[in-house]
Amino acid sequence: HRAYHGLPKSIRRAGNHGGGAIVGFANFLLRLFESERPRAVLVGWDTLGAPTYRQLLFPGYQGGRQFDAELIDQLDALPEFVSACGFATAKAPGYEADDFLAAAAAAEMRRHGRALVASGDRDAFQLASDAVTILHPVRAGEIARIGPAEVRQRYGVEPAQVPDFIALRGDPSDRLPGARSVGAKGAAALLRQYPTLEDALAAGRFPAQADELRIYRRTAALDPTPPLAGEETTFSTTLPLDFNGRLWKTTFSAPKTALYTEFDAYYPKLMMAFGFFGSVLLYALLHTLTSSRRAALALAQEMTSELRESLEGLLGRGSVD
């Protein structure tokens, strides 16, 4: 959504469909990968049009949100781009994108690893810990790193208290009203006195709103239990690559799509010129924007003469249909 509104609508792809959100998202994802170099990447997605358990709990949740048809069209293409990059995707009716990020972070913590969670939603601050850092976009090109200390500085509460804090303070962006006459400072003060919302309710606070506040808290809490990618929706392929005299075997797991099938044939050639990630990301982005191999090569040729010569040498003149 941020990328869609941040780039000109004049960026178009095949069939005169919009491409700005794809380009903006790709720029963000690839720059983030380049700067952080994680061992693995998972991108979570909302399922628009399918109610989540939050909306069933509280029908007013995120009420009034509307999305341009051109943005939705690009959202349908983005998971294919992510998969073509060799990254994992997670999407299922009833869950939000940040639920899958919570599940991935929890899985990594069980392995005693570390996780980076990139999200523009402040609800994700509840995941912050010594092993989990939140990467929160602040403005164009700037990302804040949020750990427990930053959560305490911003909200005056511990990360685990963030759902309680949101339930008490409210969240206008999600249309959660919160407790009556309690703002951010009041919510933080209450949570210094009572460790949790439930403790405050047990002490007799907000008796007229107790049931509502419990619903708000459940709505604000991320669910770390949604299913991640399963065998029924993914396939794996191992590509043996002779690169500078060394044999590299790269295994992908991604949805079986037409894009991925076409990409398999060209990946080894691109790998030899641009390296693993450069080749994957170049072809995935160009193919997603143009929907054809010929158009992808033509777009690449417009970039620089060096790139044109490399691609023509790799793929062969006239070999791309």
Rosetta blueprint (number, residue, H / E / L):
1 H L
2 R H
3 A H
4 Y H
5 H H
6 G H
7 L L
8 P L
9 K L
10 S L
11 I L
12 R E
13 R E
14 A H
15 G H
16 N H
17 H E
18 G E
19 G L
20 G H
21 A H
22 I H
23 V H
24 G H
25 F H
26 A H
27 N H
28 F H
29 L H
30 L H
31 R H
32 L H
33 F H
34 E H
35 S H
36 E H
37 R L
38 P L
39 R L
40 A L
41 V L
42 L E
43 V E
44 G E
45 W L
46 D L
47 T L
48 L L
49 G L
50 A L
51 P L
52 T L
53 Y H
54 R H
55 Q H
56 L H
57 L H
58 F L
59 P L
60 G L
61 Y L
62 Q L
63 G L
64 G L
65 R L
66 Q L
67 F L
68 D L
69 A H
70 E H
71 L H
72 I H
73 D H
74 Q H
75 L H
76 D H
77 A H
78 L H
79 P H
80 E H
81 F H
82 V H
83 S H
84 A H
85 C L
86 G L
87 F L
88 A E
89 T E
90 A E
91 K L
92 A L
93 P L
94 G L
95 Y L
96 E L
97 A H
98 D H
99 D H
100 F H
101 L H
102 A H
103 A H
104 A H
105 A H
106 A H
107 A H
108 E H
109 M H
110 R H
111 R L
112 H L
113 G L
114 R L
115 A E
116 L E
117 V E
118 A E
119 S L
120 G L
121 D L
122 R H
123 D H
124 A H
125 F H
126 Q H
127 L H
128 A L
129 S L
130 D L
131 A L
132 V E
133 T E
134 I E
135 L E
136 H E
137 P E
138 V E
139 R E
140 A L
141 G L
142 E E
143 I E
144 A E
145 R E
146 I E
147 G L
148 P H
149 A H
150 E H
151 V H
152 R H
153 Q H
154 R H
155 Y H
156 G L
157 V L
158 E L
159 P H
160 A H
161 Q H
162 V H
163 P H
164 D H
165 F H
166 I H
167 A H
168 L H
169 R H
170 G L
171 D E
172 P H
173 S H
174 D H
175 R L
176 L E
177 P L
178 G L
179 A L
180 R L
181 S L
182 V L
183 G L
184 A H
185 K H
186 G H
187 A H
188 A H
189 A H
190 L H
191 L H
192 R H
193 Q H
194 Y L
195 P L
196 T L
197 L H
198 E H
199 D H
200 A H
201 L H
202 A H
203 A L
204 G L
205 R L
206 F L
207 P H
208 A H
209 Q H
210 A H
211 D H
212 E H
213 L H
214 R H
215 I H
216 Y H
217 R H
218 R H
219 T H
220 A H
221 A L
222 L L
223 D L
224 P L
225 T L
226 P L
227 P L
228 L L
229 A L
230 G L
231 E L
232 E L
233 T L
234 T L
235 F E
236 S E
237 T E
238 T E
239 L E
240 P E
241 L E
242 D E
243 F E
244 N L
245 G L
246 R E
247 L E
248 W E
249 K E
250 T E
251 T E
252 F E
253 S E
254 A E
255 P L
256 K L
257 T L
258 A H
259 L H
260 Y H
261 T H
262 E H
263 F H
264 D H
265 A H
266 Y H
267 Y H
268 P H
269 K H
270 L H
271 M H
272 M H
273 A H
274 F H
275 G H
276 F H
277 F H
278 G H
279 S H
280 V H
281 L H
282 L H
283 Y H
284 A H
285 L H
286 L H
287 H H
288 T H
289 L H
290 T H
291 S L
292 S L
293 R H
294 R H
295 A H
296 A H
297 L H
298 A H
299 L H
300 A H
301 Q H
302 E L
303 M L
304 T L
305 S H
306 E H
307 L H
308 R H
309 E H
310 S H
311 L H
312 E H
313 G H
314 L H
315 L H
316 G L
317 R L
318 G L
319 S L
320 V L
321 D L
